[in-house]
Amino acid sequence: MLEHMKGAIFDLDGVIVDTAKYHFLAWRSLAEELGFEFTEEHNERLKGVSRMRSLDILLEIGGVEISEEQKIAMAEKKNRRYIEYISTLDESELLPGVRKYLTDLRENGIGIALGSASKNAEFILDKLNITDLFDVVIDGNKVSLAKPDPEVFLMACAGLKLQPEDCVVFEDAEAGVQAGKAAGMKVVGIGSSEVLKEADNVIAGLHVLG
């Protein structure tokens, strides 16, 4: 599968860098303000999901109902806190094997794209000093539909000027795996084969491909 790919499309959180912990801290502080506990188990439901949908899930967990206007303000508050956390990111937070694998792909003429729901993706890539390793960056500012809709991956594939069957998606979230499959691409899951059972292959991380 990997031998024949012409393009590699990577999710960001959990594949390139672990920013999930910072999302969790930001969401948890919001839940505390609203008067309920938000656990790491709850946080699993937010993986690979857009910011506004994540907020809806959080409010469902807490049994809280607010207006659309309040939701927008709350999502912005969460994002400000998250940016405060990630403003200290540097290359040391790249997950094991990431830089080597991206460099190897580049040297072998494979197109490299990012396909992430994050609206802070470019900021994070800059912090990690790997922006120049990506040919195409499709993030939450460029798509209107959240995973498991395949829009983000289809846009990344189009940006690479390739066909879906020529691309492989690297994902750590169930919704992301479903999006990759819906796009007509092969998918490598990063993490647990029990959770990512729809992926074509599951590995512990990019370091195993080095």
Buried (B, 14 or more C-beta within 10 A) or exposed (E): EEEEBBBBBBBBBBBBBBBBEBBBBBBBBBBEEBEBEBEEEBBEEBBBBBBBBBBBBBBEBBEBEEEEEEBEEBBEBBBEBBBEBBEEBEEEBBBEBBBBBBBBBBEEEBBBBBBBBBBBBBBBBEBBEBBEBBBBBBBBEBBEEBBBBBBBBBBBBBBBEBEBBBBBBBBBBBBBBBBBBBBBBBBBBBBEEEBBEBBBEBBEBBEEBE
